[in-house]
Amino acid sequence: MEAEAVARKWGDSIGFIIPKELAEKEKIRPKSRVKFEIIKVMDISDTFGRLKRKLSGQEFKDRARAGWND
């Protein structure tokens, strides 16, 4: 079963709360030891402004507009 959770601050750590359905299905109880894989879901807004490009935003728009006029 796959589930998605949001990381939350928990003291000096980060914690996740798993859905009740998943805990019941997998018979996870308090103090159960589990293994899990972390796959970060990227938000495209995280990369906005960080990408290196040769053209400025304005130059890109100017070139795009020039193509529309042809």
Contacts in CASP RR format, 6 or more apart in sequence:
PFRMAT RR
TARGET T0000
AUTHOR 0000-0000-0000
METHOD contacts of the structure
MODEL  1
MEAEAVARKWGDSIGFIIPKELAEKEKIRPKSRVKFEIIKVMDISDTFGR
LKRKLSGQEFKDRARAGWND
1 21 0 8 1.000
1 22 0 8 1.000
1 25 0 8 1.000
1 26 0 8 1.000
3 18 0 8 1.000
3 19 0 8 1.000
3 22 0 8 1.000
4 41 0 8 1.000
5 16 0 8 1.000
5 17 0 8 1.000
5 18 0 8 1.000
5 19 0 8 1.000
6 16 0 8 1.000
7 14 0 8 1.000
7 15 0 8 1.000
7 16 0 8 1.000
8 14 0 8 1.000
8 15 0 8 1.000
8 16 0 8 1.000
8 17 0 8 1.000
9 15 0 8 1.000
18 28 0 8 1.000
22 28 0 8 1.000
23 29 0 8 1.000
26 34 0 8 1.000
28 34 0 8 1.000
53 60 0 8 1.000
55 63 0 8 1.000
END
